[in-house]
Amino acid sequence: MANTISFAIPEPIVEYIDNRVATGGYGNRSEYIRDLVRIDQREQAKRRLRDLVAEGLASGSATPMNSADWADMETVARGEVQA
């Protein structure tokens, strides 16, 4: 079920949104706002991935994986809690 939220937007921004709806292939204001949120979600996911890669690179030299490492990864992939 969709939730409804309300918020105040200055008239110049409303005009901009209406123009994007009219020229950008959106059916209405809600579609445009939902698209903006989806774009932001993707950007946040990219930022999180970049941060994780940077953290990994900063963590030091790589070491060979052993069977315990693989078992840990399989446990995480299955969604099981590690002891």
PyMOL Python script that loads the backbone (N, CA, C, O; Angstrom):
from pymol import cmd

cmd.read_pdbstr("""\
ATOM      1  N   MET A   1       0.830  -1.175   0.000  1.00  0.00           N
ATOM      2  CA  MET A   1       0.000   0.000   0.000  1.00  0.00           C
ATOM      3  C   MET A   1       0.877   1.243   0.000  1.00  0.00           C
ATOM      4  O   MET A   1       1.822   1.328   0.784  1.00  0.00           O
ATOM      5  N   ALA A   2       0.588   2.185  -0.847  1.00  0.00           N
ATOM      6  CA  ALA A   2       1.373   3.409  -0.945  1.00  0.00           C
ATOM      7  C   ALA A   2       0.996   4.374   0.169  1.00  0.00           C
ATOM      8  O   ALA A   2      -0.172   4.502   0.535  1.00  0.00           O
ATOM      9  N   ASN A   3       1.992   5.037   0.692  1.00  0.00           N
ATOM     10  CA  ASN A   3       1.778   6.081   1.687  1.00  0.00           C
ATOM     11  C   ASN A   3       1.731   7.431   1.004  1.00  0.00           C
ATOM     12  O   ASN A   3       2.322   7.620  -0.060  1.00  0.00           O
ATOM     13  N   THR A   4       1.037   8.357   1.610  1.00  0.00           N
ATOM     14  CA  THR A   4       0.981   9.713   1.096  1.00  0.00           C
ATOM     15  C   THR A   4       1.703  10.627   2.063  1.00  0.00           C
ATOM     16  O   THR A   4       1.476  10.570   3.271  1.00  0.00           O
ATOM     17  N   ILE A   5       2.575  11.472   1.531  1.00  0.00           N
ATOM     18  CA  ILE A   5       3.235  12.485   2.346  1.00  0.00           C
ATOM     19  C   ILE A   5       2.979  13.836   1.711  1.00  0.00           C
ATOM     20  O   ILE A   5       2.795  13.949   0.499  1.00  0.00           O
ATOM     21  N   SER A   6       2.972  14.848   2.541  1.00  0.00           N
ATOM     22  CA  SER A   6       2.754  16.209   2.051  1.00  0.00           C
ATOM     23  C   SER A   6       3.890  17.095   2.541  1.00  0.00           C
ATOM     24  O   SER A   6       4.384  16.928   3.656  1.00  0.00           O
ATOM     25  N   PHE A   7       4.297  18.031   1.704  1.00  0.00           N
ATOM     26  CA  PHE A   7       5.302  18.991   2.110  1.00  0.00           C
ATOM     27  C   PHE A   7       5.167  20.231   1.249  1.00  0.00           C
ATOM     28  O   PHE A   7       4.649  20.181   0.133  1.00  0.00           O
ATOM     29  N   ALA A   8       5.639  21.339   1.782  1.00  0.00           N
ATOM     30  CA  ALA A   8       5.548  22.615   1.082  1.00  0.00           C
ATOM     31  C   ALA A   8       6.749  22.786   0.167  1.00  0.00           C
ATOM     32  O   ALA A   8       7.883  22.501   0.551  1.00  0.00           O
ATOM     33  N   ILE A   9       6.488  23.254  -1.042  1.00  0.00           N
ATOM     34  CA  ILE A   9       7.545  23.500  -2.021  1.00  0.00           C
ATOM     35  C   ILE A   9       7.347  24.912  -2.570  1.00  0.00           C
ATOM     36  O   ILE A   9       6.230  25.290  -2.923  1.00  0.00           O
ATOM     37  N   PRO A  10       8.425  25.689  -2.641  1.00  0.00           N
ATOM     38  CA  PRO A  10       8.300  27.043  -3.197  1.00  0.00           C
ATOM     39  C   PRO A  10       7.812  26.999  -4.648  1.00  0.00           C
ATOM     40  O   PRO A  10       8.110  26.061  -5.387  1.00  0.00           O
ATOM     41  N   GLU A  11       7.072  28.012  -5.036  1.00  0.00           N
ATOM     42  CA  GLU A  11       6.466  28.071  -6.370  1.00  0.00           C
ATOM     43  C   GLU A  11       7.464  27.867  -7.510  1.00  0.00           C
ATOM     44  O   GLU A  11       7.151  27.140  -8.453  1.00  0.00           O
ATOM     45  N   PRO A  12       8.658  28.480  -7.466  1.00  0.00           N
ATOM     46  CA  PRO A  12       9.603  28.241  -8.573  1.00  0.00           C
ATOM     47  C   PRO A  12       9.968  26.766  -8.740  1.00  0.00           C
ATOM     48  O   PRO A  12      10.178  26.302  -9.861  1.00  0.00           O
ATOM     49  N   ILE A  13      10.045  26.033  -7.639  1.00  0.00           N
ATOM     50  CA  ILE A  13      10.364  24.611  -7.733  1.00  0.00           C
ATOM     51  C   ILE A  13       9.167  23.840  -8.273  1.00  0.00           C
ATOM     52  O   ILE A  13       9.334  22.907  -9.058  1.00  0.00           O
ATOM     53  N   VAL A  14       7.964  24.221  -7.858  1.00  0.00           N
ATOM     54  CA  VAL A  14       6.759  23.590  -8.393  1.00  0.00           C
ATOM     55  C   VAL A  14       6.699  23.794  -9.906  1.00  0.00           C
ATOM     56  O   VAL A  14       6.367  22.870 -10.648  1.00  0.00           O
ATOM     57  N   GLU A  15       7.013  24.982 -10.349  1.00  0.00           N
ATOM     58  CA  GLU A  15       7.013  25.267 -11.789  1.00  0.00           C
ATOM     59  C   GLU A  15       8.043  24.397 -12.501  1.00  0.00           C
ATOM     60  O   GLU A  15       7.783  23.874 -13.585  1.00  0.00           O
ATOM     61  N   TYR A  16       9.203  24.247 -11.890  1.00  0.00           N
ATOM     62  CA  TYR A  16      10.241  23.403 -12.481  1.00  0.00           C
ATOM     63  C   TYR A  16       9.754  21.955 -12.573  1.00  0.00           C
ATOM     64  O   TYR A  16       9.897  21.308 -13.610  1.00  0.00           O
ATOM     65  N   ILE A  17       9.179  21.458 -11.481  1.00  0.00           N
ATOM     66  CA  ILE A  17       8.664  20.083 -11.476  1.00  0.00           C
ATOM     67  C   ILE A  17       7.607  19.912 -12.561  1.00  0.00           C
ATOM     68  O   ILE A  17       7.632  18.936 -13.311  1.00  0.00           O
ATOM     69  N   ASP A  18       6.680  20.860 -12.643  1.00  0.00           N
ATOM     70  CA  ASP A  18       5.623  20.767 -13.657  1.00  0.00           C
ATOM     71  C   ASP A  18       6.209  20.777 -15.066  1.00  0.00           C
ATOM     72  O   ASP A  18       5.713  20.080 -15.951  1.00  0.00           O
ATOM     73  N   ASN A  19       7.250  21.557 -15.274  1.00  0.00           N
ATOM     74  CA  ASN A  19       7.903  21.584 -16.584  1.00  0.00           C
ATOM     75  C   ASN A  19       8.557  20.237 -16.886  1.00  0.00           C
ATOM     76  O   ASN A  19       8.472  19.742 -18.009  1.00  0.00           O
ATOM     77  N   ARG A  20       9.216  19.641 -15.876  1.00  0.00           N
ATOM     78  CA  ARG A  20       9.840  18.328 -16.085  1.00  0.00           C
ATOM     79  C   ARG A  20       8.787  17.272 -16.370  1.00  0.00           C
ATOM     80  O   ARG A  20       9.002  16.385 -17.196  1.00  0.00           O
ATOM     81  N   VAL A  21       7.649  17.362 -15.689  1.00  0.00           N
ATOM     82  CA  VAL A  21       6.563  16.411 -15.941  1.00  0.00           C
ATOM     83  C   VAL A  21       6.088  16.563 -17.383  1.00  0.00           C
ATOM     84  O   VAL A  21       5.870  15.573 -18.081  1.00  0.00           O
ATOM     85  N   ALA A  22       5.932  17.807 -17.821  1.00  0.00           N
ATOM     86  CA  ALA A  22       5.414  18.066 -19.169  1.00  0.00           C
ATOM     87  C   ALA A  22       6.404  17.659 -20.262  1.00  0.00           C
ATOM     88  O   ALA A  22       5.996  17.214 -21.334  1.00  0.00           O
ATOM     89  N   THR A  23       7.692  17.810 -19.996  1.00  0.00           N
ATOM     90  CA  THR A  23       8.687  17.576 -21.044  1.00  0.00           C
ATOM     91  C   THR A  23       9.531  16.326 -20.829  1.00  0.00           C
ATOM     92  O   THR A  23      10.264  15.916 -21.730  1.00  0.00           O
ATOM     93  N   GLY A  24       9.440  15.715 -19.648  1.00  0.00           N
ATOM     94  CA  GLY A  24      10.349  14.617 -19.324  1.00  0.00           C
ATOM     95  C   GLY A  24       9.741  13.243 -19.343  1.00  0.00           C
ATOM     96  O   GLY A  24      10.380  12.280 -18.920  1.00  0.00           O
ATOM     97  N   GLY A  25       8.522  13.126 -19.824  1.00  0.00           N
ATOM     98  CA  GLY A  25       7.932  11.805 -19.926  1.00  0.00           C
ATOM     99  C   GLY A  25       7.358  11.268 -18.627  1.00  0.00           C
ATOM    100  O   GLY A  25       7.138  10.064 -18.499  1.00  0.00           O
ATOM    101  N   TYR A  26       7.118  12.132 -17.675  1.00  0.00           N
ATOM    102  CA  TYR A  26       6.502  11.709 -16.421  1.00  0.00           C
ATOM    103  C   TYR A  26       5.002  11.941 -16.511  1.00  0.00           C
ATOM    104  O   TYR A  26       4.549  12.909 -17.122  1.00  0.00           O
ATOM    105  N   GLY A  27       4.233  11.041 -15.897  1.00  0.00           N
ATOM    106  CA  GLY A  27       2.777  11.162 -15.934  1.00  0.00           C
ATOM    107  C   GLY A  27       2.240  12.202 -14.983  1.00  0.00           C
ATOM    108  O   GLY A  27       1.195  12.806 -15.225  1.00  0.00           O
ATOM    109  N   ASN A  28       2.977  12.411 -13.880  1.00  0.00           N
ATOM    110  CA  ASN A  28       2.524  13.379 -12.895  1.00  0.00           C
ATOM    111  C   ASN A  28       3.682  13.730 -11.960  1.00  0.00           C
ATOM    112  O   ASN A  28       4.781  13.190 -12.081  1.00  0.00           O
ATOM    113  N   ARG A  29       3.416  14.632 -11.041  1.00  0.00           N
ATOM    114  CA  ARG A  29       4.454  15.079 -10.114  1.00  0.00           C
ATOM    115  C   ARG A  29       4.989  13.930  -9.272  1.00  0.00           C
ATOM    116  O   ARG A  29       6.190  13.846  -9.016  1.00  0.00           O
ATOM    117  N   SER A  30       4.093  13.046  -8.841  1.00  0.00           N
ATOM    118  CA  SER A  30       4.517  11.931  -7.992  1.00  0.00           C
ATOM    119  C   SER A  30       5.522  11.032  -8.708  1.00  0.00           C
ATOM    120  O   SER A  30       6.503  10.599  -8.102  1.00  0.00           O
ATOM    121  N   GLU A  31       5.291  10.749  -9.979  1.00  0.00           N
ATOM    122  CA  GLU A  31       6.242   9.923 -10.737  1.00  0.00           C
ATOM    123  C   GLU A  31       7.612  10.585 -10.782  1.00  0.00           C
ATOM    124  O   GLU A  31       8.637   9.917 -10.641  1.00  0.00           O
ATOM    125  N   TYR A  32       7.624  11.886 -10.977  1.00  0.00           N
ATOM    126  CA  TYR A  32       8.889  12.617 -11.040  1.00  0.00           C
ATOM    127  C   TYR A  32       9.622  12.532  -9.701  1.00  0.00           C
ATOM    128  O   TYR A  32      10.822  12.258  -9.666  1.00  0.00           O
ATOM    129  N   ILE A  33       8.903  12.765  -8.597  1.00  0.00           N
ATOM    130  CA  ILE A  33       9.519  12.721  -7.277  1.00  0.00           C
ATOM    131  C   ILE A  33      10.014  11.304  -6.967  1.00  0.00           C
ATOM    132  O   ILE A  33      11.112  11.139  -6.434  1.00  0.00           O
ATOM    133  N   ARG A  34       9.221  10.284  -7.295  1.00  0.00           N
ATOM    134  CA  ARG A  34       9.661   8.899  -7.071  1.00  0.00           C
ATOM    135  C   ARG A  34      10.929   8.596  -7.859  1.00  0.00           C
ATOM    136  O   ARG A  34      11.819   7.906  -7.362  1.00  0.00           O
ATOM    137  N   ASP A  35      11.018   9.110  -9.090  1.00  0.00           N
ATOM    138  CA  ASP A  35      12.213   8.900  -9.906  1.00  0.00           C
ATOM    139  C   ASP A  35      13.425   9.563  -9.255  1.00  0.00           C
ATOM    140  O   ASP A  35      14.515   8.991  -9.245  1.00  0.00           O
ATOM    141  N   LEU A  36      13.238  10.759  -8.714  1.00  0.00           N
ATOM    142  CA  LEU A  36      14.344  11.429  -8.024  1.00  0.00           C
ATOM    143  C   LEU A  36      14.825  10.611  -6.832  1.00  0.00           C
ATOM    144  O   LEU A  36      16.028  10.513  -6.591  1.00  0.00           O
ATOM    145  N   VAL A  37      13.900  10.030  -6.090  1.00  0.00           N
ATOM    146  CA  VAL A  37      14.272   9.218  -4.934  1.00  0.00           C
ATOM    147  C   VAL A  37      15.018   7.969  -5.389  1.00  0.00           C
ATOM    148  O   VAL A  37      16.020   7.596  -4.778  1.00  0.00           O
ATOM    149  N   ARG A  38      14.546   7.316  -6.450  1.00  0.00           N
ATOM    150  CA  ARG A  38      15.242   6.126  -6.964  1.00  0.00           C
ATOM    151  C   ARG A  38      16.655   6.481  -7.424  1.00  0.00           C
ATOM    152  O   ARG A  38      17.593   5.724  -7.173  1.00  0.00           O
ATOM    153  N   ILE A  39      16.814   7.608  -8.085  1.00  0.00           N
ATOM    154  CA  ILE A  39      18.146   8.049  -8.516  1.00  0.00           C
ATOM    155  C   ILE A  39      19.034   8.262  -7.305  1.00  0.00           C
ATOM    156  O   ILE A  39      20.194   7.849  -7.304  1.00  0.00           O
ATOM    157  N   ASP A  40      18.500   8.905  -6.271  1.00  0.00           N
ATOM    158  CA  ASP A  40      19.272   9.134  -5.053  1.00  0.00           C
ATOM    159  C   ASP A  40      19.652   7.816  -4.390  1.00  0.00           C
ATOM    160  O   ASP A  40      20.773   7.675  -3.900  1.00  0.00           O
ATOM    161  N   GLN A  41      18.740   6.851  -4.367  1.00  0.00           N
ATOM    162  CA  GLN A  41      19.049   5.541  -3.787  1.00  0.00           C
ATOM    163  C   GLN A  41      20.205   4.877  -4.524  1.00  0.00           C
ATOM    164  O   GLN A  41      21.101   4.309  -3.899  1.00  0.00           O
ATOM    165  N   ARG A  42      20.185   4.948  -5.858  1.00  0.00           N
ATOM    166  CA  ARG A  42      21.285   4.361  -6.642  1.00  0.00           C
ATOM    167  C   ARG A  42      22.601   5.072  -6.346  1.00  0.00           C
ATOM    168  O   ARG A  42      23.641   4.427  -6.209  1.00  0.00           O
ATOM    169  N   GLU A  43      22.556   6.398  -6.248  1.00  0.00           N
ATOM    170  CA  GLU A  43      23.777   7.158  -5.962  1.00  0.00           C
ATOM    171  C   GLU A  43      24.318   6.817  -4.574  1.00  0.00           C
ATOM    172  O   GLU A  43      25.529   6.695  -4.393  1.00  0.00           O
ATOM    173  N   GLN A  44      23.437   6.664  -3.607  1.00  0.00           N
ATOM    174  CA  GLN A  44      23.879   6.293  -2.260  1.00  0.00           C
ATOM    175  C   GLN A  44      24.493   4.895  -2.253  1.00  0.00           C
ATOM    176  O   GLN A  44      25.485   4.662  -1.563  1.00  0.00           O
ATOM    177  N   ALA A  45      23.918   3.968  -3.008  1.00  0.00           N
ATOM    178  CA  ALA A  45      24.475   2.621  -3.104  1.00  0.00           C
ATOM    179  C   ALA A  45      25.862   2.664  -3.741  1.00  0.00           C
ATOM    180  O   ALA A  45      26.774   1.969  -3.293  1.00  0.00           O
ATOM    181  N   LYS A  46      26.021   3.474  -4.781  1.00  0.00           N
ATOM    182  CA  LYS A  46      27.337   3.622  -5.415  1.00  0.00           C
ATOM    183  C   LYS A  46      28.344   4.203  -4.435  1.00  0.00           C
ATOM    184  O   LYS A  46      29.483   3.744  -4.360  1.00  0.00           O
ATOM    185  N   ARG A  47      27.920   5.219  -3.683  1.00  0.00           N
ATOM    186  CA  ARG A  47      28.809   5.847  -2.710  1.00  0.00           C
ATOM    187  C   ARG A  47      29.224   4.823  -1.648  1.00  0.00           C
ATOM    188  O   ARG A  47      30.388   4.765  -1.253  1.00  0.00           O
ATOM    189  N   ARG A  48      28.257   4.016  -1.192  1.00  0.00           N
ATOM    190  CA  ARG A  48      28.570   2.997  -0.185  1.00  0.00           C
ATOM    191  C   ARG A  48      29.566   1.979  -0.732  1.00  0.00           C
ATOM    192  O   ARG A  48      30.493   1.576  -0.029  1.00  0.00           O
ATOM    193  N   LEU A  49      29.379   1.565  -1.980  1.00  0.00           N
ATOM    194  CA  LEU A  49      30.310   0.620  -2.593  1.00  0.00           C
ATOM    195  C   LEU A  49      31.699   1.233  -2.717  1.00  0.00           C
ATOM    196  O   LEU A  49      32.695   0.574  -2.419  1.00  0.00           O
ATOM    197  N   ARG A  50      31.773   2.491  -3.155  1.00  0.00           N
ATOM    198  CA  ARG A  50      33.080   3.165  -3.253  1.00  0.00           C
ATOM    199  C   ARG A  50      33.754   3.233  -1.886  1.00  0.00           C
ATOM    200  O   ARG A  50      34.958   3.008  -1.768  1.00  0.00           O
ATOM    201  N   ASP A  51      32.965   3.548  -0.848  1.00  0.00           N
ATOM    202  CA  ASP A  51      33.528   3.610   0.501  1.00  0.00           C
ATOM    203  C   ASP A  51      34.057   2.252   0.945  1.00  0.00           C
ATOM    204  O   ASP A  51      35.126   2.167   1.550  1.00  0.00           O
ATOM    205  N   LEU A  52      33.305   1.180   0.642  1.00  0.00           N
ATOM    206  CA  LEU A  52      33.753  -0.159   1.009  1.00  0.00           C
ATOM    207  C   LEU A  52      35.020  -0.558   0.262  1.00  0.00           C
ATOM    208  O   LEU A  52      35.916  -1.176   0.838  1.00  0.00           O
ATOM    209  N   VAL A  53      35.096  -0.208  -1.015  1.00  0.00           N
ATOM    210  CA  VAL A  53      36.308  -0.509  -1.793  1.00  0.00           C
ATOM    211  C   VAL A  53      37.492   0.251  -1.219  1.00  0.00           C
ATOM    212  O   VAL A  53      38.574  -0.313  -1.059  1.00  0.00           O
ATOM    213  N   ALA A  54      37.294   1.532  -0.908  1.00  0.00           N
ATOM    214  CA  ALA A  54      38.376   2.335  -0.326  1.00  0.00           C
ATOM    215  C   ALA A  54      38.811   1.761   1.016  1.00  0.00           C
ATOM    216  O   ALA A  54      40.002   1.705   1.321  1.00  0.00           O
ATOM    217  N   GLU A  55      37.841   1.338   1.811  1.00  0.00           N
ATOM    218  CA  GLU A  55      38.164   0.717   3.105  1.00  0.00           C
ATOM    219  C   GLU A  55      38.977  -0.553   2.902  1.00  0.00           C
ATOM    220  O   GLU A  55      39.949  -0.795   3.618  1.00  0.00           O
ATOM    221  N   GLY A  56      38.581  -1.359   1.928  1.00  0.00           N
ATOM    222  CA  GLY A  56      39.316  -2.585   1.644  1.00  0.00           C
ATOM    223  C   GLY A  56      40.735  -2.311   1.174  1.00  0.00           C
ATOM    224  O   GLY A  56      41.676  -2.985   1.592  1.00  0.00           O
ATOM    225  N   LEU A  57      40.883  -1.322   0.306  1.00  0.00           N
ATOM    226  CA  LEU A  57      42.216  -0.980  -0.192  1.00  0.00           C
ATOM    227  C   LEU A  57      43.107  -0.446   0.921  1.00  0.00           C
ATOM    228  O   LEU A  57      44.315  -0.684   0.929  1.00  0.00           O
ATOM    229  N   ALA A  58      42.505   0.277   1.860  1.00  0.00           N
ATOM    230  CA  ALA A  58      43.277   0.855   2.957  1.00  0.00           C
ATOM    231  C   ALA A  58      43.578  -0.164   4.060  1.00  0.00           C
ATOM    232  O   ALA A  58      44.357   0.124   4.967  1.00  0.00           O
ATOM    233  N   SER A  59      42.978  -1.333   3.992  1.00  0.00           N
ATOM    234  CA  SER A  59      43.123  -2.308   5.074  1.00  0.00           C
ATOM    235  C   SER A  59      44.446  -3.070   5.033  1.00  0.00           C
ATOM    236  O   SER A  59      44.767  -3.819   5.956  1.00  0.00           O
ATOM    237  N   GLY A  60      45.197  -2.880   3.980  1.00  0.00           N
ATOM    238  CA  GLY A  60      46.491  -3.548   3.919  1.00  0.00           C
ATOM    239  C   GLY A  60      46.573  -4.514   2.761  1.00  0.00           C
ATOM    240  O   GLY A  60      45.667  -4.606   1.933  1.00  0.00           O
ATOM    241  N   SER A  61      47.662  -5.221   2.724  1.00  0.00           N
ATOM    242  CA  SER A  61      47.915  -6.166   1.649  1.00  0.00           C
ATOM    243  C   SER A  61      46.947  -7.343   1.721  1.00  0.00           C
ATOM    244  O   SER A  61      46.510  -7.758   2.794  1.00  0.00           O
ATOM    245  N   ALA A  62      46.637  -7.852   0.559  1.00  0.00           N
ATOM    246  CA  ALA A  62      45.744  -9.012   0.478  1.00  0.00           C
ATOM    247  C   ALA A  62      46.465 -10.250   0.982  1.00  0.00           C
ATOM    248  O   ALA A  62      47.685 -10.369   0.872  1.00  0.00           O
ATOM    249  N   THR A  63      45.691 -11.163   1.535  1.00  0.00           N
ATOM    250  CA  THR A  63      46.240 -12.438   1.975  1.00  0.00           C
ATOM    251  C   THR A  63      45.459 -13.545   1.276  1.00  0.00           C
ATOM    252  O   THR A  63      44.290 -13.354   0.940  1.00  0.00           O
ATOM    253  N   PRO A  64      46.087 -14.698   1.053  1.00  0.00           N
ATOM    254  CA  PRO A  64      45.373 -15.790   0.403  1.00  0.00           C
ATOM    255  C   PRO A  64      44.178 -16.234   1.255  1.00  0.00           C
ATOM    256  O   PRO A  64      44.249 -16.268   2.484  1.00  0.00           O
ATOM    257  N   MET A  65      43.088 -16.570   0.574  1.00  0.00           N
ATOM    258  CA  MET A  65      41.908 -17.055   1.288  1.00  0.00           C
ATOM    259  C   MET A  65      42.095 -18.522   1.631  1.00  0.00           C
ATOM    260  O   MET A  65      42.693 -19.284   0.871  1.00  0.00           O
ATOM    261  N   ASN A  66      41.571 -18.905   2.791  1.00  0.00           N
ATOM    262  CA  ASN A  66      41.632 -20.311   3.190  1.00  0.00           C
ATOM    263  C   ASN A  66      40.207 -20.855   3.293  1.00  0.00           C
ATOM    264  O   ASN A  66      39.240 -20.134   3.047  1.00  0.00           O
ATOM    265  N   SER A  67      40.091 -22.108   3.652  1.00  0.00           N
ATOM    266  CA  SER A  67      38.765 -22.736   3.681  1.00  0.00           C
ATOM    267  C   SER A  67      37.846 -22.077   4.704  1.00  0.00           C
ATOM    268  O   SER A  67      36.637 -22.015   4.482  1.00  0.00           O
ATOM    269  N   ALA A  68      38.378 -21.590   5.804  1.00  0.00           N
ATOM    270  CA  ALA A  68      37.554 -20.912   6.812  1.00  0.00           C
ATOM    271  C   ALA A  68      36.992 -19.607   6.249  1.00  0.00           C
ATOM    272  O   ALA A  68      35.845 -19.251   6.521  1.00  0.00           O
ATOM    273  N   ASP A  69      37.798 -18.900   5.470  1.00  0.00           N
ATOM    274  CA  ASP A  69      37.328 -17.667   4.838  1.00  0.00           C
ATOM    275  C   ASP A  69      36.152 -17.955   3.905  1.00  0.00           C
ATOM    276  O   ASP A  69      35.148 -17.244   3.919  1.00  0.00           O
ATOM    277  N   TRP A  70      36.290 -19.006   3.095  1.00  0.00           N
ATOM    278  CA  TRP A  70      35.220 -19.368   2.161  1.00  0.00           C
ATOM    279  C   TRP A  70      33.959 -19.779   2.910  1.00  0.00           C
ATOM    280  O   TRP A  70      32.849 -19.431   2.507  1.00  0.00           O
ATOM    281  N   ALA A  71      34.132 -20.515   3.993  1.00  0.00           N
ATOM    282  CA  ALA A  71      32.986 -20.943   4.794  1.00  0.00           C
ATOM    283  C   ALA A  71      32.274 -19.729   5.390  1.00  0.00           C
ATOM    284  O   ALA A  71      31.044 -19.679   5.421  1.00  0.00           O
ATOM    285  N   ASP A  72      33.044 -18.760   5.859  1.00  0.00           N
ATOM    286  CA  ASP A  72      32.443 -17.528   6.387  1.00  0.00           C
ATOM    287  C   ASP A  72      31.651 -16.803   5.308  1.00  0.00           C
ATOM    288  O   ASP A  72      30.545 -16.328   5.568  1.00  0.00           O
ATOM    289  N   MET A  73      32.201 -16.711   4.102  1.00  0.00           N
ATOM    290  CA  MET A  73      31.507 -16.029   3.007  1.00  0.00           C
ATOM    291  C   MET A  73      30.220 -16.761   2.640  1.00  0.00           C
ATOM    292  O   MET A  73      29.197 -16.125   2.389  1.00  0.00           O
ATOM    293  N   GLU A  74      30.265 -18.076   2.607  1.00  0.00           N
ATOM    294  CA  GLU A  74      29.057 -18.850   2.300  1.00  0.00           C
ATOM    295  C   GLU A  74      27.985 -18.634   3.357  1.00  0.00           C
ATOM    296  O   GLU A  74      26.804 -18.529   3.027  1.00  0.00           O
ATOM    297  N   THR A  75      28.383 -18.566   4.622  1.00  0.00           N
ATOM    298  CA  THR A  75      27.437 -18.326   5.715  1.00  0.00           C
ATOM    299  C   THR A  75      26.768 -16.960   5.537  1.00  0.00           C
ATOM    300  O   THR A  75      25.552 -16.842   5.684  1.00  0.00           O
ATOM    301  N   VAL A  76      27.546 -15.944   5.227  1.00  0.00           N
ATOM    302  CA  VAL A  76      26.994 -14.598   5.006  1.00  0.00           C
ATOM    303  C   VAL A  76      26.077 -14.604   3.805  1.00  0.00           C
ATOM    304  O   VAL A  76      25.003 -14.005   3.851  1.00  0.00           O
ATOM    305  N   ALA A  77      26.475 -15.268   2.726  1.00  0.00           N
ATOM    306  CA  ALA A  77      25.668 -15.299   1.507  1.00  0.00           C
ATOM    307  C   ALA A  77      24.320 -15.987   1.731  1.00  0.00           C
ATOM    308  O   ALA A  77      23.320 -15.625   1.111  1.00  0.00           O
ATOM    309  N   ARG A  78      24.302 -16.971   2.614  1.00  0.00           N
ATOM    310  CA  ARG A  78      23.054 -17.664   2.919  1.00  0.00           C
ATOM    311  C   ARG A  78      22.211 -16.876   3.919  1.00  0.00           C
ATOM    312  O   ARG A  78      21.059 -17.231   4.167  1.00  0.00           O
ATOM    313  N   GLY A  79      22.765 -15.819   4.491  1.00  0.00           N
ATOM    314  CA  GLY A  79      22.036 -15.015   5.459  1.00  0.00           C
ATOM    315  C   GLY A  79      22.022 -15.602   6.846  1.00  0.00           C
ATOM    316  O   GLY A  79      21.206 -15.221   7.684  1.00  0.00           O
ATOM    317  N   GLU A  80      22.905 -16.511   7.084  1.00  0.00           N
ATOM    318  CA  GLU A  80      22.975 -17.152   8.391  1.00  0.00           C
ATOM    319  C   GLU A  80      23.862 -16.299   9.319  1.00  0.00           C
ATOM    320  O   GLU A  80      24.807 -15.645   8.877  1.00  0.00           O
ATOM    321  N   VAL A  81      23.532 -16.330  10.591  1.00  0.00           N
ATOM    322  CA  VAL A  81      24.305 -15.567  11.563  1.00  0.00           C
ATOM    323  C   VAL A  81      25.554 -16.362  11.930  1.00  0.00           C
ATOM    324  O   VAL A  81      25.491 -17.562  12.197  1.00  0.00           O
ATOM    325  N   GLN A  82      26.680 -15.670  11.936  1.00  0.00           N
ATOM    326  CA  GLN A  82      27.916 -16.328  12.321  1.00  0.00           C
ATOM    327  C   GLN A  82      28.006 -16.388  13.843  1.00  0.00           C
ATOM    328  O   GLN A  82      27.579 -15.462  14.532  1.00  0.00           O
ATOM    329  N   ALA A  83      28.564 -17.482  14.364  1.00  0.00           N
ATOM    330  CA  ALA A  83      28.697 -17.648  15.813  1.00  0.00           C
ATOM    331  C   ALA A  83      29.841 -16.844  16.353  1.00  0.00           C
ATOM    332  O   ALA A  83      30.098 -16.867  17.557  1.00  0.00           O
TER     333      ALA A  83
END
""", "prot")
cmd.dss("prot")
cmd.show_as("cartoon", "prot")
cmd.util.cbc("prot")
cmd.orient("prot")
